[in-house]
Amino acid sequence: GSNNAVKITVSIFKKWSSFMDVCINKAKAIAHRLAIASKPVDKDDLVLQILRGLPSEYLPFKVCMETQKDPVSLNELHGFFLIQEANLK
């Protein structure tokens, strides 16, 4: 009954929340490995690569982030992701 619906909803929310954490953590790990290999990645480029890797339902979000007057930091991007995820629910 309704208990199953609640469990499914919580499961979906956790999946999407973890999706963004995985995206950002993978990007940070790759950037770290490249820095160790003396091939540092520009932080703005890292943010752009994360945005380009997002699924199509994030298109309006991607366009908004890519057209900001000032580049968005990785931490700011993570905060915006959390807001966007809440809006997609």
Number of C-alpha atoms within 10 A of each C-alpha: 5 7 8 9 10 11 11 12 13 11 12 13 15 11 11 16 15 12 14 17 14 12 15 20 12 13 17 18 11 15 18 15 14 13 13 10 9 9 11 13 15 11 15 12 11 18 23 17 12 18 19 15 11 15 9 10 9 17 13 11 15 18 12 10 18 16 10 9 7 8 16 18 13 18 11 11 17 17 11 15 18 14 11 14 15 12 8 9 9
